[in-house]
């Protein structure tokens, strides 16, 4: 008779709700395994976490909805998944539950697990500095620890009694080994060809809303810089949509959707036009001057405008506490506003060097060059388990 060996390592439950959380979760799992090789993982995640050994309780993409009008039709199913996740945790009794971003889902799970004897950690602090500061007190009522990506976040939560650790922004540990020469050779671009990166988002709703605006901008740019080429680094799930929408664009867009080509494209890019989001920090780390433009559904935008109390949404600007990166949001997301800035970036205006200098400062503040954020997060989670 064969005896099966049962691991006595920590049982860690992870819950991620969208692609960015899956990336965080995957790196976190790898870092935990490096520090605790016998760790076991359960929970909800996507492809990256599954590659690290997680068998997801249900498909993560069921939670990937955004904005008020997009969420409403999915509420009954989301509530069902919230209850399922909480019950699973109570049945499995892991040594810790780590929810990753997706606060609307994660915090509802956390509230159901309050008082059940399982340490609750949330990875990515909610943006209470931007709106609804009172959320800090609410989540302090059920969380045991918070992992923050931005250096100015911990005080907002610590004053409410919630232990919070700044670990650094996840983008600083992305591989930035892009090869500009490889990209140019593959796509037949000369060294003199200026490459403009266009990044319209990673969701179909974002892409369809932004591309008409971006098309007008690029048409204007093409008239002045006809020898410029466009590269569009995107993700697989929207690559077909992007390709179809850009089939009649000027400057012969090159659409790429693999991680390596994305890095190569960033290395080769002269400047960029991008949707709001973490991509701005990725561009900053790669040293690519850029401008941000973004629109959401009109109803979501109307509500957000009345709730948000900051005047910039770009991470680099927030960390530096100044508007280094120009951004045009909602009604300001117009070709007439965006084109002059992009023209300046292509035409070697002083803003190019100003941005590059600012990128170095921001990346340092966000942890670039130090220990990887995932390593710090893993260390903190394992400390919490040890205390239990």
Secondary structure, DSSP 8 states (H G I E B T S, - for coil): --------S-EEEEEE-SHHHHHHHHHHHHHHHHH-TT-EEEEE--HHHHHTT---SS-GGGG---SHHHHHTTHHHHHHHHHHHHHHHHHH--SEEEEES-HHHHHHHHHHHTTSS-EEEEES---TTTS-TTHHHHHHTT-SEEEESSTT-HHHHHTTT--EEE---GGGGS-----HHHHHHHTT--TT--EEEEE--SSHHHHHHHHHHHHHHHHHHHHH-TT-EEEEE--HHHHHHHHHHTTT-SS--EEE-SHHHHHHHHHH-SEEEE-SSTHHHHHHHTT-EEEEEE---HHHHHHHHHH---S---HHHHHHTS--S-EEEGGG--HHHHHHHHHHHHTT-THHHHHHHHHHHHHHHTTTTSS-HHHHHHHHHHHHHHH-
